[in-house]
Amino acid sequence: MRFCSLGSGSAGNAWVVEARCCASASRVLVDCGFSLREFDARLARAGLASEDIDAIFVTHEHGDHIGAALGLSRRRRIPLWMSRGTWRALGETARPDDLLHFARDGEAISVGALELRPFTVPHDALEPLQLSCSDGAHRLGILTDAGSSTAHMMAHLAGCDAIALECNHDRELLARSRYPASLKARIGGALGHLSNDTAAQILAECRHAGLRHVVAAHLSAENNTPELAADALAAACGGAESDVVVATALGGTPWLALG
């Protein structure tokens, strides 16, 4: 099993998760917050083409996550999962068809050798979901949009072999930024985005000897730096031998293997 980010930030987010069984591979695209042309270019840099994607999972309706997901699904006839709330939020742009499937909190989704397990999160969308992905031997947790930590989230992240974790902002940089007070309150609120400090607290609770990869994701270009995010997560690892990587807006991450 392996995974990579195609890019992570306010301009767009996408992850590819792959599991192999015998000679075949199963691949899920988590979010597609780019234009179709940009997505194809980023996917090609990862050594894949859109016909290699077996399913799309959309976490919520915000533009940096939904992007070209609907068009990609229709163009390539790729099954698409999202919550019913996300579908309602998208309105007429997400007309029901045979490719659309509704994801529900805690209900497993099987895509070839992969099992996806969605879970609800506190974020300012209609019914946002994040998820874990497993090939039966290894598990990846993806948590890239949430304003605060909940016991429900922690239960789904516990025991993961890799975690992609939102580190949206540094609290001090956000406080000093030129953003209006209302936007600062939204970003830093319980339904906004995770700070480096909160992400580190989540990681400290989730860390275990088998945690192999930790990815800092969804960094703000204005209110964070890769160094601040990486340092916060590395400190939270508490000496565990976990590889800390920052997913960038332009380059994402290289492929990260779990086994």
C-alpha positions as CSV (number, residue, x, y, z in Angstrom):
1,M,0.0,0.0,0.0
2,R,1.2,3.5,-0.8
3,F,-0.2,7.0,-1.1
4,C,0.8,10.5,-2.2
5,S,-0.5,14.0,-2.3
6,L,-0.9,15.7,-5.7
7,G,-1.0,19.1,-3.9
8,S,-2.4,20.4,-0.6
9,G,-3.5,23.9,0.3
10,S,-6.2,26.5,-0.2
11,A,-5.7,26.4,-3.9
12,G,-6.5,22.7,-4.2
13,N,-6.2,19.3,-2.6
14,A,-6.0,15.7,-3.9
15,W,-4.6,12.4,-2.6
16,V,-4.1,9.1,-4.3
17,V,-4.2,5.9,-2.3
18,E,-3.1,2.6,-3.9
19,A,-3.2,-1.0,-2.8
20,R,-2.1,-4.0,-4.8
21,C,-3.5,-7.5,-4.7
22,C,-1.6,-10.1,-6.8
23,A,-0.9,-8.3,-10.2
24,S,-3.7,-5.7,-10.0
25,A,-3.8,-2.4,-8.3
26,S,-6.8,-0.5,-6.7
27,R,-6.5,3.3,-6.6
28,V,-8.8,5.9,-4.9
29,L,-8.6,9.6,-5.5
30,V,-9.5,11.5,-2.3
31,D,-10.7,15.0,-3.4
32,C,-9.9,16.7,-6.7
33,G,-9.6,20.4,-6.0
34,F,-8.0,21.3,-9.3
35,S,-9.1,21.8,-12.9
36,L,-9.1,18.7,-15.1
37,R,-6.1,19.9,-17.0
38,E,-4.1,20.6,-13.8
39,F,-5.2,17.3,-12.2
40,D,-4.1,15.3,-15.3
41,A,-0.7,17.1,-15.2
42,R,-0.2,16.4,-11.5
43,L,-1.4,12.8,-11.8
44,A,1.1,12.3,-14.7
45,R,3.9,13.5,-12.4
46,A,2.9,10.7,-10.0
47,G,3.2,8.2,-12.9
48,L,-0.5,7.7,-13.4
49,A,-3.3,8.7,-15.8
50,S,-7.0,9.3,-14.9
51,E,-8.0,5.9,-16.3
52,D,-5.9,4.4,-13.5
53,I,-8.3,5.8,-10.9
54,D,-11.0,3.3,-9.7
55,A,-13.0,5.6,-7.4
56,I,-13.3,9.2,-6.2
57,F,-14.1,10.1,-2.6
58,V,-15.0,13.8,-2.0
59,T,-14.7,14.9,1.6
60,H,-16.9,18.1,1.3
61,E,-18.2,20.7,-1.1
62,H,-15.6,23.5,-0.7
63,G,-14.0,24.4,-4.0
64,D,-10.4,23.4,-3.1
65,H,-11.7,19.8,-2.5
66,I,-14.5,19.3,-5.0
67,G,-12.8,21.1,-8.0
68,A,-13.1,18.9,-11.1
69,A,-14.3,15.7,-9.2
70,L,-17.7,15.7,-10.9
71,G,-16.3,16.3,-14.4
72,L,-13.7,13.7,-13.9
73,S,-16.2,11.1,-12.7
74,R,-18.4,11.7,-15.7
75,R,-15.7,11.9,-18.3
76,R,-13.9,8.7,-17.2
77,R,-17.0,6.9,-15.8
78,I,-15.4,6.7,-12.3
79,P,-17.7,5.9,-9.3
80,L,-17.9,8.9,-7.0
81,W,-18.6,8.9,-3.2
82,M,-19.7,11.8,-1.1
83,S,-22.0,12.4,1.9
84,R,-25.6,13.2,1.2
85,G,-25.1,16.6,2.8
86,T,-22.2,17.4,0.4
87,W,-24.5,16.4,-2.5
88,R,-27.2,18.7,-1.3
89,A,-24.7,21.5,-0.9
90,L,-23.6,21.1,-4.5
91,G,-27.2,21.5,-5.8
92,E,-27.8,21.2,-9.5
93,T,-24.1,20.6,-10.3
94,A,-24.3,17.2,-8.8
95,R,-27.2,15.6,-10.6
96,P,-27.8,12.0,-9.4
97,D,-26.6,9.3,-11.8
98,D,-25.4,5.7,-11.7
99,L,-21.9,6.8,-10.7
100,L,-22.9,8.7,-7.5
101,H,-22.9,6.9,-4.2
102,F,-23.5,8.2,-0.7
103,A,-20.9,7.8,2.0
104,R,-22.0,7.5,5.6
105,D,-20.2,7.9,8.8
106,G,-18.5,4.7,9.9
107,E,-19.8,2.6,6.9
108,A,-17.1,0.8,5.0
109,I,-16.7,1.4,1.3
110,S,-14.9,-1.4,-0.7
111,V,-12.8,-0.5,-3.8
112,G,-10.9,-3.5,-4.9
113,A,-8.2,-4.2,-2.4
114,L,-8.9,-1.0,-0.5
115,E,-11.5,-0.4,2.3
116,L,-12.4,3.2,3.0
117,R,-14.0,4.1,6.4
118,P,-15.5,7.7,6.4
119,F,-16.0,9.6,9.7
120,T,-17.6,12.9,10.5
121,V,-15.5,16.0,11.5
122,P,-16.3,19.5,12.8
123,H,-15.9,21.8,9.8
124,D,-18.0,24.5,8.3
125,A,-19.5,22.4,5.5
126,L,-22.9,20.7,5.3
127,E,-21.8,17.1,6.1
128,P,-18.0,16.9,5.9
129,L,-16.3,13.6,6.1
130,Q,-12.6,12.5,6.4
131,L,-11.5,8.9,6.2
132,S,-9.2,6.1,6.8
133,C,-8.0,3.7,4.0
134,S,-6.8,0.1,4.6
135,D,-5.6,-2.8,2.5
136,G,-6.1,-5.2,5.4
137,A,-2.5,-5.0,6.5
138,H,-1.9,-1.2,6.8
139,R,-4.0,1.8,7.4
140,L,-3.8,5.5,6.4
141,G,-5.8,8.2,8.2
142,I,-6.6,11.4,6.3
143,L,-7.7,14.4,8.3
144,T,-7.2,17.6,6.3
145,D,-10.2,19.8,7.2
146,A,-11.4,20.1,10.7
147,G,-11.6,22.9,13.2
148,S,-11.1,20.9,16.4
149,S,-10.5,17.5,17.8
150,T,-13.2,15.0,18.8
151,A,-13.2,11.6,20.4
152,H,-14.9,10.2,17.3
153,M,-12.1,11.4,15.0
154,M,-9.5,10.1,17.4
155,A,-11.1,6.6,17.4
156,H,-10.8,6.5,13.6
157,L,-7.2,7.7,13.6
158,A,-6.0,5.3,16.4
159,G,-3.6,2.7,15.2
160,C,-3.0,4.1,11.7
161,D,0.3,3.4,10.1
162,A,0.3,6.8,8.4
163,I,-1.6,10.0,9.1
164,A,-2.1,13.0,6.8
165,L,-2.9,15.8,9.2
166,E,-4.0,19.3,8.6
167,C,-1.6,21.9,9.9
168,N,-3.3,25.0,8.5
169,H,-1.9,27.8,10.5
170,D,0.4,29.0,13.2
171,R,-1.7,30.8,15.9
172,E,0.6,33.7,16.2
173,L,1.0,34.2,12.5
174,L,-2.8,34.1,12.1
175,A,-3.3,36.6,14.9
176,R,-0.8,39.0,13.3
177,S,-2.1,38.6,9.7
178,R,-4.0,41.2,7.7
179,Y,-7.0,39.0,7.5
180,P,-10.3,40.6,8.8
181,A,-11.3,39.6,12.3
182,S,-14.3,37.7,11.0
183,L,-12.0,35.5,8.8
184,K,-9.5,35.0,11.6
185,A,-12.4,33.8,13.8
186,R,-13.7,31.4,11.2
187,I,-10.2,29.9,10.5
188,G,-9.4,29.5,14.2
189,G,-12.8,28.5,15.3
190,A,-14.1,25.0,16.2
191,L,-15.5,24.5,12.7
192,G,-12.5,26.1,10.9
193,H,-9.1,24.6,10.4
194,L,-6.5,23.0,12.6
195,S,-3.6,25.0,14.0
196,N,-0.1,23.5,14.2
197,D,-0.6,23.2,18.0
198,T,-3.9,21.3,17.7
199,A,-2.5,19.0,15.0
200,A,0.4,18.3,17.3
201,Q,-2.0,17.4,20.2
202,I,-3.9,15.1,17.9
203,L,-0.7,13.4,16.8
204,A,0.6,13.0,20.3
205,E,-2.6,11.1,21.2
206,C,-2.4,8.9,18.1
207,R,1.3,8.2,18.0
208,H,2.5,4.6,18.5
209,A,5.5,2.5,17.6
210,G,4.1,1.5,14.3
211,L,3.3,5.0,13.0
212,R,5.5,5.2,9.9
213,H,4.6,8.4,8.0
214,V,3.2,11.7,9.2
215,V,2.2,14.3,6.6
216,A,1.6,17.9,7.4
217,A,-1.2,19.0,5.0
218,H,-3.3,22.0,4.0
219,L,-0.8,24.6,5.1
220,S,-1.8,28.2,4.7
221,A,0.6,30.1,2.5
222,E,0.0,33.3,4.5
223,N,-0.3,32.0,8.1
224,N,2.1,29.1,8.3
225,T,5.5,27.8,7.1
226,P,6.6,24.3,6.3
227,E,9.3,24.5,9.0
228,L,6.8,25.5,11.7
229,A,4.4,22.7,10.8
230,A,7.1,20.1,10.5
231,D,8.7,21.1,13.8
232,A,5.3,20.9,15.6
233,L,4.6,17.4,14.3
234,A,8.1,16.1,14.8
235,A,8.0,17.3,18.5
236,A,4.6,15.5,18.9
237,C,6.1,12.2,17.7
238,G,8.1,12.2,20.9
239,G,11.1,10.5,19.6
240,A,9.2,7.8,17.7
241,E,10.8,6.9,14.4
242,S,8.1,8.5,12.2
243,D,8.9,10.1,8.9
244,V,7.5,13.7,8.9
245,V,6.8,15.1,5.5
246,V,5.1,18.4,4.4
247,A,2.6,18.2,1.5
248,T,3.2,21.4,-0.5
249,A,0.6,23.3,-2.6
250,L,2.6,22.9,-5.8
251,G,4.3,19.5,-5.5
252,G,2.3,17.5,-2.9
253,T,4.4,14.6,-1.7
254,P,6.3,11.8,-3.3
255,W,4.8,8.3,-3.0
256,L,5.0,7.1,0.6
257,A,5.0,3.3,1.0
258,L,3.4,1.4,3.9
259,G,4.4,-2.1,2.8
